[in-house]
Amino acid sequence: MKILVGHFYAVSGLDLNNRNELISCSWDKTLKVWSLSTGECIKTLAGHAQAINCVKTYGDRFLLSGSSDGTVKLWNLYTNECVQTFRGHNDTIRDLVLF
């Protein structure tokens, strides 16, 4: 068992990808990618204007994050960049589902 320390505010969502990494999102407006084998934070992604409430991985390369800023962002984990921002909601994004 490991304790992962790194966010400054509440962690609001978790997901696993198929590279044995845990993705966490937080009210501190960041996403963190953690190695489950070492417990280390591999990378931090930032770009939302408000708290991030949910995260879903898509394969081993992409993830989606939903925020209180009303946006959903698509992130490329290989380049560590937001590749698309989806707008149109007037309120908080609280959950994401992939089909």
Secondary structure as a PSIPRED ss2 file (coil, helix, strand):
# PSIPRED VFORMAT (PSIPRED V4.0)

   1 M C   1.000  0.000  0.000
   2 K C   1.000  0.000  0.000
   3 I C   1.000  0.000  0.000
   4 L C   1.000  0.000  0.000
   5 V C   1.000  0.000  0.000
   6 G C   1.000  0.000  0.000
   7 H C   1.000  0.000  0.000
   8 F C   1.000  0.000  0.000
   9 Y C   1.000  0.000  0.000
  10 A C   1.000  0.000  0.000
  11 V E   0.000  0.000  1.000
  12 S E   0.000  0.000  1.000
  13 G E   0.000  0.000  1.000
  14 L E   0.000  0.000  1.000
  15 D E   0.000  0.000  1.000
  16 L E   0.000  0.000  1.000
  17 N C   1.000  0.000  0.000
  18 N C   1.000  0.000  0.000
  19 R C   1.000  0.000  0.000
  20 N C   1.000  0.000  0.000
  21 E E   0.000  0.000  1.000
  22 L E   0.000  0.000  1.000
  23 I E   0.000  0.000  1.000
  24 S E   0.000  0.000  1.000
  25 C E   0.000  0.000  1.000
  26 S E   0.000  0.000  1.000
  27 W C   1.000  0.000  0.000
  28 D C   1.000  0.000  0.000
  29 K C   1.000  0.000  0.000
  30 T E   0.000  0.000  1.000
  31 L E   0.000  0.000  1.000
  32 K E   0.000  0.000  1.000
  33 V E   0.000  0.000  1.000
  34 W E   0.000  0.000  1.000
  35 S E   0.000  0.000  1.000
  36 L C   1.000  0.000  0.000
  37 S C   1.000  0.000  0.000
  38 T C   1.000  0.000  0.000
  39 G C   1.000  0.000  0.000
  40 E C   1.000  0.000  0.000
  41 C E   0.000  0.000  1.000
  42 I E   0.000  0.000  1.000
  43 K E   0.000  0.000  1.000
  44 T E   0.000  0.000  1.000
  45 L E   0.000  0.000  1.000
  46 A E   0.000  0.000  1.000
  47 G C   1.000  0.000  0.000
  48 H C   1.000  0.000  0.000
  49 A C   1.000  0.000  0.000
  50 Q C   1.000  0.000  0.000
  51 A C   1.000  0.000  0.000
  52 I E   0.000  0.000  1.000
  53 N E   0.000  0.000  1.000
  54 C E   0.000  0.000  1.000
  55 V E   0.000  0.000  1.000
  56 K E   0.000  0.000  1.000
  57 T E   0.000  0.000  1.000
  58 Y E   0.000  0.000  1.000
  59 G C   1.000  0.000  0.000
  60 D C   1.000  0.000  0.000
  61 R C   1.000  0.000  0.000
  62 F E   0.000  0.000  1.000
  63 L E   0.000  0.000  1.000
  64 L E   0.000  0.000  1.000
  65 S E   0.000  0.000  1.000
  66 G E   0.000  0.000  1.000
  67 S E   0.000  0.000  1.000
  68 S C   1.000  0.000  0.000
  69 D C   1.000  0.000  0.000
  70 G C   1.000  0.000  0.000
  71 T C   1.000  0.000  0.000
  72 V E   0.000  0.000  1.000
  73 K E   0.000  0.000  1.000
  74 L E   0.000  0.000  1.000
  75 W E   0.000  0.000  1.000
  76 N E   0.000  0.000  1.000
  77 L C   1.000  0.000  0.000
  78 Y C   1.000  0.000  0.000
  79 T C   1.000  0.000  0.000
  80 N C   1.000  0.000  0.000
  81 E E   0.000  0.000  1.000
  82 C E   0.000  0.000  1.000
  83 V E   0.000  0.000  1.000
  84 Q E   0.000  0.000  1.000
  85 T E   0.000  0.000  1.000
  86 F E   0.000  0.000  1.000
  87 R C   1.000  0.000  0.000
  88 G C   1.000  0.000  0.000
  89 H C   1.000  0.000  0.000
  90 N C   1.000  0.000  0.000
  91 D C   1.000  0.000  0.000
  92 T C   1.000  0.000  0.000
  93 I C   1.000  0.000  0.000
  94 R C   1.000  0.000  0.000
  95 D C   1.000  0.000  0.000
  96 L C   1.000  0.000  0.000
  97 V C   1.000  0.000  0.000
  98 L C   1.000  0.000  0.000
  99 F C   1.000  0.000  0.000
